[in-house]
Structures are given as structure tokens and as C-alpha cells.
Amino acid sequence: MRRYDALPPATRRAISSAAFQIHPQAAEKMLGRGMTGERCAEKLTATDPHRPDRVGGRR
């Protein structure tokens, strides 16, 4: 839980709202490469295979 709590708020919201389980380590890697919290959240949301508005996803 500490790893999750250390993430930026936008990233935590994206992880919480995902339709599948995302481990905080995925976000930590992106943030460690210099991504902003908002961009990391966008990437996590875009890769959610269960999100209907995902480009290329099922509808």
C-alpha cells in the first residue's frame, strides 16, 4: 500500500478506476523514466482492455 500511496494523485485515480488490476510497479517504472503523473495516468487508462472508449477496443 505504501507504493500506491507514494504515486501522484492522477496516477492513483487511474489505477483505482481501471477495470483490471494494475500493480503500482507499472506506474513506478513510467514515472522513473521521467513521465509526469498525468501522462502516466493517460497511458494506464489507454491500455485498459476493458474500457469501451479505448482506441481499438471492443464496443
VMD Tcl script that draws the C-alpha trace (Angstrom):
set ca {
  {0.00 0.00 0.00}
  {2.94 2.35 0.58}
  {3.93 2.09 -3.06}
  {0.43 3.06 -4.15}
  {0.26 5.95 -1.66}
  {3.55 7.36 -2.97}
  {2.17 7.75 -6.52}
  {0.86 11.10 -7.83}
  {-2.91 11.63 -7.38}
  {-3.75 11.39 -11.10}
  {-1.94 8.06 -11.35}
  {-3.68 6.70 -8.26}
  {-7.07 7.66 -9.73}
  {-6.25 5.84 -12.99}
  {-5.24 2.70 -11.11}
  {-8.33 2.84 -8.91}
  {-10.71 3.28 -11.83}
  {-9.17 0.57 -14.02}
  {-11.35 -2.40 -14.90}
  {-8.43 -4.73 -14.20}
  {-5.77 -4.90 -11.53}
  {-2.70 -2.72 -12.12}
  {0.31 -3.12 -9.88}
  {1.88 0.16 -8.74}
  {5.22 -1.04 -10.10}
  {3.99 -0.40 -13.66}
  {3.37 3.25 -12.79}
  {6.64 3.50 -10.86}
  {8.57 2.41 -13.94}
  {6.90 5.05 -16.12}
  {7.43 7.76 -13.53}
  {11.05 6.67 -13.11}
  {11.58 7.22 -16.83}
  {10.52 10.83 -16.44}
  {6.79 10.71 -17.24}
  {4.53 13.10 -15.41}
  {1.79 11.73 -13.17}
  {-0.87 12.88 -15.65}
  {0.84 11.25 -18.65}
  {1.31 8.04 -16.70}
  {-2.41 8.05 -15.87}
  {-3.26 8.56 -19.54}
  {-1.08 5.62 -20.57}
  {-2.56 3.36 -17.90}
  {-6.08 4.30 -18.93}
  {-5.31 3.80 -22.63}
  {-4.05 0.27 -22.03}
  {-7.15 -0.83 -20.08}
  {-8.55 -3.64 -22.29}
  {-11.99 -3.44 -20.67}
  {-12.56 0.28 -21.21}
  {-15.15 0.76 -24.01}
  {-13.74 4.09 -25.22}
  {-10.28 2.60 -25.73}
  {-8.96 3.05 -29.27}
  {-9.09 -0.34 -30.94}
  {-11.02 -1.85 -28.03}
  {-14.28 -3.72 -28.07}
  {-17.51 -1.77 -28.07}
}
mol new
graphics top color blue
foreach p $ca { graphics top sphere $p radius 0.5 }
foreach p [lrange $ca 0 end-1] q [lrange $ca 1 end] { graphics top cylinder $p $q radius 0.2 }
display resetview
